[in-house]
Structure formats: structure tokens, C-alpha cells
Amino acid sequence: MAGAASAAQTAVVAMVAAAMLLSAANAAVSCEQVSSAFGGCVRYIRGKGPLLPGCCDDVRSFANSLTTTDDRRAACICAKNIVGQAREINTGNYLGIPRMCSIPSFTVILGSC
């Protein structure tokens, strides 16, 4: 009886581990991608420089790569975490990037998740 219970527990643990690995493998958007997409915008976001065309190009390309709701949600959560940890951020500049770069669909990514 103890052997059957132990085997069942092992099977459950294996299934949970497999589900976690599958979920991580299917995560299409990483926080590193979000950070990279906004890399050319750092001076603007900090209020220390103008909005450069490269910033808009990178953010637009990234926004266009977000094809599913899960992608957009993951990007939003990462963006919020990055901003929450950032220093010297001009929130108005950050939230204004979609408008300034003519990327209206990306506004929701920077809003509420």
C-alpha cells in the first residue's frame, strides 16, 4: 500500500514538474525582450534626452511581435516590474511612447495588465 501511494505521489510531482517546464517553454515573451525593446529609449524615459527614431523602431517591432493575449500580458507584467525597479523615470515620457511613436495598440501594454 505504501509503495502505491509513493508511486502516485511521484507521478503527481512528475506531472506538475512537466507542466511547469511546458509552461516555461511556451512563454513567448521574456522580461529581457521587454528590456531590450526599450533599451534605445532609456535617455528619453529618464527625461535626459529626446525620443530617438531607434526607440520607436525597437518598440514598434516588439509591439508587432506580441500576437497573443498571453504575450501582451507577459510583456505588460515585465514592463511594470522593470519600471517599478527603475530609478530616475519620467512616467509621462514612458507612458507616452506609444502615442509619440504612433503605436496605439501598444498603449494597453504599458497600462494595466
C-alpha positions, -999 to 999 in steps of 0.1 A, spaced: 0 0 0 28 24 9 45 16 -24 14 25 -44 10 58 -25 46 67 -30 43 59 -67 12 80 -70 29 109 -53 59 106 -76 36 106 -106 18 138 -94 52 155 -88 64 145 -122 32 158 -138 34 191 -120 71 195 -129 63 187 -166 35 212 -167 58 239 -152 85 231 -178 60 232 -206 46 265 -194 81 280 -193 89 266 -227 58 281 -242 64 316 -227 70 336 -258 79 369 -242 107 373 -217 115 403 -195 149 405 -213 130 411 -245 109 439 -230 140 455 -215 158 452 -249 129 467 -267 130 498 -245 169 500 -244 171 527 -270 145 548 -250 164 549 -217 176 586 -220 141 597 -231 124 576 -203 147 592 -178 139 627 -191 175 632 -202 172 633 -239 149 633 -269 128 605 -282 150 589 -309 137 571 -340 156 540 -329 135 539 -298 103 540 -318 116 514 -342 125 489 -315 93 494 -295 72 491 -327 89 459 -337 85 445 -303 48 455 -301 42 439 -335 57 406 -322 31 404 -295 5 383 -312 -14 367 -284 -31 378 -252 -6 359 -232 23 376 -250 8 410 -242 0 401 -206 36 388 -201 50 420 -217 28 442 -195 38 424 -163 75 426 -172 72 463 -182 56 471 -149 83 452 -130 110 470 -149 95 504 -143 89 496 -106 126 489 -102 139 517 -123 154 549 -110 150 584 -125 120 575 -146 97 601 -161 64 582 -161 48 606 -185 76 600 -211 74 563 -205 37 560 -209 37 585 -238 60 563 -260 31 545 -278 15 578 -287 48 596 -296 58 566 -318 23 561 -333 18 526 -318 -17 528 -304 -21 491 -299 9 491 -275 -8 516 -251 -25 487 -234 8 470 -227 21 499 -207 -13 504 -189 -30 480 -166 -23 443 -171 
